[in-house]
Amino acid sequence: MRMHRGSSKDVAGIPRASETLPLSASASPTVNVLLELTRAASTDRRRLRVPVGSTVREALHRVGQAPEGCAVLLGGEPIPLDLPIDRALHLIVISTFSGG
């Protein structure tokens, strides 16, 4: 009888053979990202390392920012939140929320 891994129907008293499972993909390379979070007259700089291929949206989430409430600039130009990060970046993040 064939049983799937983790079955509770193993034969009692007979130890299971240990398995050597392959590791998933090796650690992916990372890049540095500097986020300048600007709100009114204050600026907060946050540095982080993200895996290559992460999106700007993911980087914003990692520093606790709501991506949909921000405009993100790279070199003075707005960029999409789903832009993959493939190199070190310095991003200006401007909050677009207003109090009320």
N, C-alpha and C positions, 0 to 999 in steps of 0.2 A: 504494500500500500504506500503510495506517495503522499507525503504531507507537506504543507507549505511551511516556510520558516516561521518560527514562533508558535507553532501548533502546540496545544496543551495535550495532545494525544500521543506524545512521545512514549516509547516503550519504557516502562518503569524500571529503574535500576541500571539502565544502560546509558552511560554518559554520552552526550552528543559530541560529535567531532567539532572542534573549534574551527571557525571560518576565518580566512583572511580576506577581508573585503578591500577593494581598491579605494584609495582616497579619491574624493571628487577632484575636480580640476585644482591644480596647484594655485597658490595665492596669486591673485591677479595684481599687476602693477598698479601703483597708486600715484596720484599727482597732488600737488599743493594747490589749494584754492584760498584766496584772500577775499572775503566778503566785507565790503564797507556798507553797513546797515545805516541808512540815513533817515532820520525822522525829525522834521522841523529843523532846529539848529544843531542837533546832536548827531554825532557819528560814532558808531560802535564797530570796531574791527574784529572780525572773527577769522581765525586761520583753521583750516582743517585739511585732512588728507582724504581723498575719495578714490575709489577704484576707477581706473580708466573705463570710460563708457557710461559712468553715472550721468544723470541728467542734472541740469541746473535746478530743476524742481526738487530732486532728491537732496542736493546740497542745502537748499533753503530749509527743507524739513529737518535736516540734521542740526541746524542751528536754531530751530524753534520758530521759524518764520512761516507765515501762511503765504505760499507762493501766489495764490490768486489775488492777494492784496498788495502785490509788489510790481514795480517795473524794474527790470534788470538791464543794466547797461554794461557793455564791453567796449572800451575805447570810445566812449561817448555815444555809442549806437545801441538802440534797444535790441535785445536778443530774445528768441523764444525760450520758454521754460523747459521745453523738451529737447533743447540742444545738448548733445552728448559732450561730456568733458573729456578731451583727449590730450590735454597739455595743462601746464600750470596757468592759472587765470587769476586776474584781479578784476572782480566784479563790483560794480556800484549797485546797491539795492535801495530803491526809493519806495517807501511805503505810500500806497495810494489810498489807504483808509483815511477817512476824516471823521472826527468826533461829531456828535450831534445830540 
